[in-house]
Amino acid sequence: MASKRITQETFDAAVRENIEEFEMGAEEAIREAVEQFESQGVDLSNIVKTVPKVSLDGLQEPTHDVLQVGAMVSQSRWNN
């Protein structure tokens, strides 16, 4: 049976929801999200499990550093 997968954005949204809606701390929100997805049989090996960054104006950064580097590499391939 193939494992289910989610995107980084889906994981980050679940963590944000735990923080905002359930007033969890960041580490607890991540732990809860991991437990919930794993209980549903989701493979999280492709997911960065850190607290999403928040900019000074309070808005969440669009992606984790790892995903930003991947996007830059992909973009540089198209520019060359």
C-alpha angles and dihedrals in degrees: 000000000000117000119243117243134199133197125254088247091057092051092047091050091053090050091048090049091052090051097044104034101033098030093233124161116251097258093046091048091053093046091050092049091050091049093048095049094043091050087057091052095254117158106228097181090110094051128098104223102203134111111278111247120250120208124225092264090057096253119129116250109250097241144358119270092254092055092045091055090048090052091049091051091048092048093049090056090058093047095053 
